[in-house]
Amino acid sequence: MAKKTTKKTNDLENDGKEFFAAIHQIEQEKGIKPGYMMEKITQALITAYKRDHEGVGDNITVEADEEKGTVRMILRKDVVETVDNPQTEISLEEARQSLPQAQLGDVVRMEIKTKNFGRIAAQAARQVIIQGIREAEQGLIYEEFTSKEHEILTGIVNRIDPRTGSVGLRLGSGSESTEAYLNTNEQIRGETYREGQRLKVYVVEVRRATRGPQVVISRTHPGLVRRLFELEVPEIYDGTVEVKSISREAGSRTKLAVWSADPNVDPIGACVGPRGQRVNSIVEELGGEKVDIVKWSEDPAEYIAAALSPADVVDVIPLEDSKSCRVIVPDDQLSLAIGKEGQNARLAAKLTGFKIDIRPESAPEPPEEELLAEEELPAEEELPADEAEAPAEPEGGADPEPEV
């Protein structure tokens, strides 16, 4: 089936060079690839035409040739004897007015002038292009920050919500910058912020959202401590010293377990630095948060004893449960091992993954009532439902019968 083309000039074709120049300018300014912009502009033009011409279907296309500097909008119509759909069909008589050689069954290609678009259609095209640019920018931001997940970024505080206390930070620079919010539950307790302040934050996750990429940041995440040590300690950065585990209660205390395969390298000394310079700079960044650095060991007993520092440990006794142990400490070290409000023991348990039962040296075994309670607990759980729900008999036996 032959294809015929009408000989009409097109405003898009006349302005083709400026059209491609604009696309390349967008690439330079925003980093959006020309192919993506060409696709969105084509979609916008087709959407605009279809808005004023229902029923055109897929017969409308946009042809762009950068080498020739031409952009043409083409409408294909079938040459028929009786026109049922004027958007996709043309009569033989009308077709021969422009193409005398046209025959029934031919496809006529007609160029469309975009200057003839209605106001609403032009606005629709403009909206599609703007939306396409916005989506492309969001895609670039998402890719940029996805590659920085689990890393430390420095942001500038540009807004503090007085109602919720959340802090807005500007991350990145130029067209690939975005705003992220540091929620109150991700802030270090006791820290204060001011507008214009530069703040290090840990990128927990980057999510796709309807309003663009959402960068989840934190100052309380243990990963922040890990990355700060990587920045301050060259031996951690190059892999000579390895961070095995971290347990943290932000704003108060952190325990860090480190290890080195090189016997000539002291992992704790490397992290502390000359005169404590390395660890002190990290403590300063964390607002005075205490940092305990302990040596990791394959021996669970040795590792648990180190994790409970600064308390001394007399003995570590594994229990039947492979993830539980009893730790014996000197009587005068009991409160130090447990810590204020149980913090030291709690952080040591998180660091090692063991459930730790701390006992003084004068009473290494738990009281008899605790042992009895542990033994009776399974029996109580196995009671039948009807017996478990039966009301307890009052002390002294059943009530006596009333006197007559």
Secondary structure, DSSP 8 states (H G I E B T S, - for coil): --EEE-----HHHHTHHHHHHHHHHHHHHH---HHHHHHHHHHHHHHHHHHHSTT-TT-EEEEEETTTTEEEEEEEEEEESS-S-TTTEEEHHHHHHH-TT--TT-EEEEE--GGG--HHHHHHHHHHHHHHHHHHHHHHHHHHHHTTTTSEEEEEEEEE-TTT--EEEEES-GGG-EEEEE-GGGS-TT----TT-EEEEEEEEEE--TTS-EEEEESSSHHHHHHHHHHH-HHHHTTSEEEEEEEEETTTEEEEEEEES-TT--HHHHHH-GGGHHHHHHHHHTTS-EEEEEE--SSHHHHHHHHTTTS--SEEEE-SSTTEEEEEE-GGGHHHHH-GGGHHHHHHHHHH--EEEEEETT--S--HHHHHHHHHHHHHHTS-HHHHTS----TTSS------
